Amino acid sequence: VAVTAAEADVRPLLGPGVDIAAVNGPSSVVVSGEREAVADIVSRLVERGVRTRGLRVSHAFHSPLMEPMLDRYREVLESVEYAAPRVSVVSGVSGAVASVEELCSPEYWVRQVREAVRFADGVRTLADMGVRTALELGPDAVLSALARECLAAEGADDFGGEDGVVFASALRRERGEEAELLGAVATAYTRGAAVDWPALFAGRGARRVDLPTYPFQRKTYWLNATTVTGDAAGFGQQRSTHPLLTAVVDLGGTDNGTVLTGRLSLTTQPWLAEHTVSGVVMLPGTSFVDMAVHAAALVGCAGVGELMHQAPLVVPESGGVALQAVVSAPDEQGRRTVEFYSRPDDASDDTPGDLPWTLHTSGTLVPEPAPARTDRADGVWPPAGAERVELEGFYEGLAAEGYAYGPLFQGLKSAWRAGGDLCVEVELPSASRDQAAAFGVHPALLDAVLHATEFVGDDTREDGEVWLPFVWGGVVLRATGASVVRARVRS
């Protein structure tokens, strides 16, 4: 008989010849045994207003009435050959994950017949293990309904949400078997389960098609600001493909140099607002590196020999700044100098000299690439024997030190110590990965690599003092468009 009561309320009523056969939920148990003993318990529960329902079964399973057959059953089980399971099994006897020793023991299967089925405990174990999709293989959706009740009683009633538990039933009475089974498998597939769809459609002439868009995909349709504010060719310049340096001017004469120009503002480059140091928005030093590499490729150089930052470039909250990258003519060795200047928009069109240009960064572009490293990693990641570095609270700690980085610049995802080196993995947020192809290396990605320097060397900063990257050397770009980078930081 199934009763709507908790195990703790039913167990004190048990007597000779009767036992609890199943604990299906926090307020759902089954009592089983001699007819008169069961009827006595039922009558007392009914007097308390508890609902009961007789079950149609052939035997009083999981009760004392099974004991006469246990010895003979054990003899049969001892003749069976057992093997370790290929997947984890949550035991109906204990409600916990069964060990190999248990499942390969005849005594365990004897207990299956006599002891209660602890279904509710098993459901809780699965949820605690992180199971978020359950497929019920049976003639109806009875177990799915019971499992929902188990979790709902504990407040875990978010069924179908990203973090909730979804129960899919392979069969339901009075419904078509094929549609119901495929619906359950499809539900599991949308939750991340691996399904061999080609095997299902083999020989049927099926093919993949593009799905239509949906009206509520959480995709915004606001017009994104563009960094291009006019036709460079119309102003006697050449169009540049770099997001920050949008035009190019080749100075007159025979290779007298090149000037790349652009304009920075939080309207046209809103992502810069996520790089705040000591309360002001600064152009990341890695942006100068990426622009220098772009300038080098434009004038036929192989890379950056050295780049030295002299003054930070502050991006104002409103308005913008004009930006110039001035590349000199080559010297006898083919090297060129590069200098980055900025000036606020407030400079008058009629009297441009009122506001001087500020030199932020200068360096050299070289015709030959830096020699390749000979101590590169062997491809194993993370390196063998490396010790993981805990990163929880890392960016909160940086914010307290004056480095207030937004999600785009919080790219340091994992780190390991390998001897004196720090091996890190950084990545752009998924929503920003389409920006990666516009840069040689996205400044936020390269900047995140520098965050790992917090874990190497001696930090001799005084309270309230912030450090910024100062000198770069031997920079060569060998691939573009990366959204994930692995790096080795050596102190």
N, C-alpha and C positions, 0 to 999 in steps of 0.2 A: 504494500500500500504506500503510495506517495503522499507525503504530508507537507503542508506549508508551514514549517517550523524550523528553528535552528537546531543544530546537532546538540548543543548544550541543553536545550529544553526537552529533547526527546530521550537522551541517554539515561537520565534518572528514572525513566518509566520502564526501562528494559527489565525483563525477568527471564527465567528459564525458558529455553525453546525459541527465543526471538532475539534479533540483533539488528543493527543498522546495516543495510545492504549497500547504500550509496549516499554520498554527500554531494549533491548536485549543485548546491549554491548556499549562500549564507542563510537562506530560509527555505531550503528545499532538500528534504532527505527522504529516503525510502526505508521502511521497516520490513523485515522478512523473517519468516519462521513458521512455527505451528499456528494453525488457523485461529485457535481460541486465544492464544497469547497475543497475536497481532490484533484481533478484534477488541481485546481488552484495552490495549494501548490506544487504538483508534477512538474508542468510546470516550476515554478520558480526554483526549485531545479535542474531540468534537464539543464536549461540554465547555471547553475553554474558548470555543469559537474558531478553532483551527480547521481549515479546509483539508479534506482527505480525498483520495481517489484510488480505487482499486486498479491494479495493473494486471493485464492478461499475460500470464507467464505459465510455462509448463512446469517449472520447479521453483522452490524457494531458495534461489541462489544466494550466496553470501550469508548464509544463516547456519545455525547449528544442525539443520536437517541435511546439510551437505557432508557432515563429518563421517558418516558410515562409508562413503565412497573414497575418502582421501587416500587411504593406504593403497588401494588398488590403482587409483589414479597416479600415485607417486611411482608405482612400479612401471607403469607405462611411460611416464616422463623420463625415467632413468634409462630407458632404451632409446631415447631420442638423441640425435646428434645436434649439438648446439654450435653456434658461431657468433663472433662479435658483430654487433649491428654496424651498418654503414652510416647511419645517421643517429643523432641523439634521440633517445626515447625518454619521454616523461612518463613515469610509472603511475598507473592507476591505483596501485597498492599504497604507495607512499605519497604521491603527489609531487615528488621531486624527480630529478634526472636519475635514471637507473644506471648503475654501474655495469660494466661488462660481466663482473663476477655474479651479480644478481641475475642478469638475463640469461646467463649460461648455467644457472642452477635449477635443478628440478624442483627444489623446495620453493623457489620464487613462484613458479607456476601453480603449485599447490595452494599457495596463499591467495592467488588470483581467484580461485573458486570460493574460498571460505571468507576472506576478509572483505571489508567494505571498499567500494570503488570511490576513491577520493578525487572526484572530477573537479570540484571547485578549487582544491589545492593545486591541481595540475594546471588549470587555466591561469591561476595567479603566477605559478612558476614560469610559464611561457611568457607572460607579460613582463615579468621581471628580467627575463633573458633578452628582452628587446624584440620579441616577435610582434609584428604589427599586421600581419596578414595570415589568416587561418583558413584552410580549405577543408571543409567537412565532406568526407567520403562516406556516405551512408544513404539509406532510403528516404530520408526526409531531413528537414532543417532543425530537428529537435535539439541537437547539441549546440548549434549556433545560438539558438534562443537562450539556452541555459548559460552559455558562456557570457553572453551579453549581460545577463542578470548578475552574474558573478562580479563582473567588473563595474557595472553601474552601481552596485551596492557599496563599492569602495570609492565612489566618486570618479572613477575612470570611465565616464560615459561619453567620451568624444569619439564616437564610432564613425570613421570615415575621414576625419581630419588628418593633417600631415603627421601628427604624433599619435593619433588614435589607433585603435585596433579594428580591423575590418574582417568580418566573418563571411566567407563565400561558401554556399552549399551547392554540391555537385548535382543533387537530385531533390525534387520536391514532388509530393504526391499531386496527382491530377495536373501535372505540367509536362510538356514535351521533354523527353530526356536529352535529346541532342542540343536543343536551345539552352536548356538549363545548365548542362555541363559546360558548353562553350562560354556561356555568360559568366560562370564561376571562374573559369580559366582566364578569361579576359580581365575580370576584376583583379585577379592575382597579378596579371601582367602589368596593369596600370599602376600597381603598387611596387613594381620592381622585380617581380619574379621572372625567371628565365623560362621562356616558352618556345618550343621548336615549331614555329608557325610554318616554315617550308614543308615540314613533314606532314602537317595537317592538310595543306593544300596541294600536295604533290599529285600530279596527274589531272588536276582540275582546270588548268589553264589560268590560274589566278595570277594577278600582277599587282604591283604597288601603284597607288595613285596619290596625288597630292590632296590633302584634306582642305576644305574651305576654311577661311578664317572664322573666328567666333566673335560674337559681340562684346564679350566681357572677359578678355584675356589678361586684364590688368596691365595693358600696354598703353602708355601715354602717347598722345598724338600732338603734343605741343611742338611748335616749330623750334628746332634747336638753333641757337645763334651760330653764325659761321664766322670764321676768322678772316674770310675774304670780304673786304669792304669796297672793292672796286676792281675794274679791269686794269691789271698792271700794264698790259700792252698799250692801253690808251694813254698812259702816263709816260710812255717811252721806256718802260722797264720790261723785264721778262717775268713771267709767272713762275713762282717756286712752289714745289710740292710739299714743303715743310709746313706743319701747322702753325709755327710761331714766326718763321721767316717767310713771308708770302710773296716777296718780290726780289728780283736780282738786277743790279746795275753793273755792267762791265765798264770800267773807266776808260775814257778815250785814250788812244795811242796803242802801242804794241805791248799788250800784257802789262798794263800799269796797275792792275789790281782789280778787285771785285768788292762790291758792297751788297750785302743782303739786308733787307729791311723788313720790318713787321711792326705790329702794334699789339701791346698786351693790355688786357682789361678783364675784369671779372665778369663782364657781360659776354665777351666773345670767347673767353677761356674760363668758364665757371669752375672747372676742376682745380684751378690754381688756389681757390679759396680753402681747399682742404690741406694746404701746406702752410700752417701758421706757426711761427717761431717767436716766442716772447710777445705774443699778442698781435703781431703784424703778419700780413700775407707776404711771403718771400718767394721769389722764383727759385725753385730748387737748383742747387749747384749742378745736379745731374742734367738739367735742361741745357745749361751751357755746354756740357760735354756732348750731348746729342746734337746740338746745333753746330758745334765745332766739327764733329764727324761728318755732318751733312755738308758743311762748307768745304771740307777737305775733298770729299767725293766730287763736288761741283767743279773744283779747280784742278782735278787730276792728281790729288795727293792720296797717299795710302792710309793716313791716319793722323792722330794727334801725338806729337812728340812730348809736349808738356803744356799744361793749362793751369794757370794760377789765378785764383779768385782774389780780388783786391777789395771789393765792396759789395755788400748784398744788394739785390735789386728788389725794392719794396713795390708791390702792386697795390695801388690805392683802392680804397673801398668804392669810390666813384671816379668816373673818367678813366684815363689810361695813360700809358707811356709809349713813346716811340722807341723802337729798338733797332739798332744797327749792328751788323757784324762786318767789320772792315778787314778784308783779306789783302795783304800786300802782294806786290809782284814777287816772283821767285828769286832767291839769291843764286849764287854760282852752284850750290849743291842741290838746288831745287826746293829748298825749304821756304816756307812763307810764314809771315806772322799773321795772327788773327787777334782782333780786339773787339770786345763787345761794349757798346755804349747805349745809354738810354737818356731820354729827356721827357719831362711831363708834357701832357697835352696842352698845358697852359702857355706854352711858348707861342708868341704872337706870329701870325703869318707874315706880317709886315716887318717885324723886328725879331727874327728868330734868335739873334744873339743875346736876347734878354735873359734867357735861361740856358746855361751851359750844358754840354753833354757830360755825363758821368761815366767814367771808365770803370767797368765792373770786373772784367776778366780779360786776360791776355795770354797768349801762348804761341806755339809754333805748330805748323802742319808739315808733315814730313813726306817725302816721295816714296820712301821704302817702309814697308810694315815692320813693326817690332818683331823680333824673333819669337817663334812659338815656344811656349813653355815645354820643358822636357820632363817635368814631374807631374804631369796631369794624372787625374784619378784613373783607376783601372776599369771604370764603368759600373762598379758595384755601388749601389746607393740604398741606404746610407753606407759609408765605408765599414768594412768588417771591424767589429769591436768598438764601434763608436757608441758614445753614451748620450742619450737624448737629453736636451736642455729644456727645462720647464718654461713655457712662455705665457702661462696664465697670468693675466694682469700686467703684461709687459707694456702695452700701449697706454694703459692707465697710468703706469709709473712714468712713462715719457711725458705724458701731459702734465704731470705734477712738476716735472723739471723744466717745462716751458715749450715742449714740442707737441703742439696740439694738432695731430694728424687726423684727417677724415678717413672714411672707409677706403678710398682709392689708395691712400698712402700707408694703410695698415696691412702691407703685403707679406710681412714675415710670418710664415705659417708653421714652420718646423725648423729645428736646429739640432745638431749633434756635435759633441766634442770628439775629435779624432786626433789624439796626441796634442800637439800645440795648435792645431787648426780648428776652425769652427766651420762645419759644413751646413749650409742653410738652403732652404727652398722657399722662394717667394713667388707670389702670383697676384695678378690683377683680379678684382671682383668680376664675376661673370657679366655684369651689366656694362662693364667698361672695356671688355676685351676687344670689341670692335675698333677701339681707338689705337690698339697696338700697331696695326699695319701702317698707320700714318707716320710713325716715328721709326728711327733706326732701332733704338731701344727706348721704350716708354720711360720718361723721367721718373714716374712713380715706382716703376718696377726696379730700376737701378737704385733709386733712393732707398727702397726697402732693403736692398742688400747691405747698404751702409748701416742700417739699424743694428745689424749683427755686431758692429764694432762695440756695442755696449757690453758685450760679453768677453772681449779680448783686451789685453793690455791693462795698464794701470790707469784708473780713472782719478785724475788729480784735479778735477774741477772743484771750484769753490761753490758754495751755496749761491744759487741764482745765476750761475754762469752757464751759458750754453755754447756748445761747440758746433761748428759747421765745417764741411769738407773744404780743404784749402788748395791742395795741389793734386793734379792728375798727370799721369805719365804713361807713355806707351799704349795709348788707346787705339785699338783696331776693331772694327765691326766686321764680324765674319758671317752673321746671319741677321735677318730683320724680322719684325712682326711677332716676336715672342710674347706670350702672355704668362708664361711660367718659366722661371729661371732657377737653376741650381748653381750655387757658388761656394767657393772655398775661401774663407777669410783667414789670413795668416798674420799673426802679430809679430 
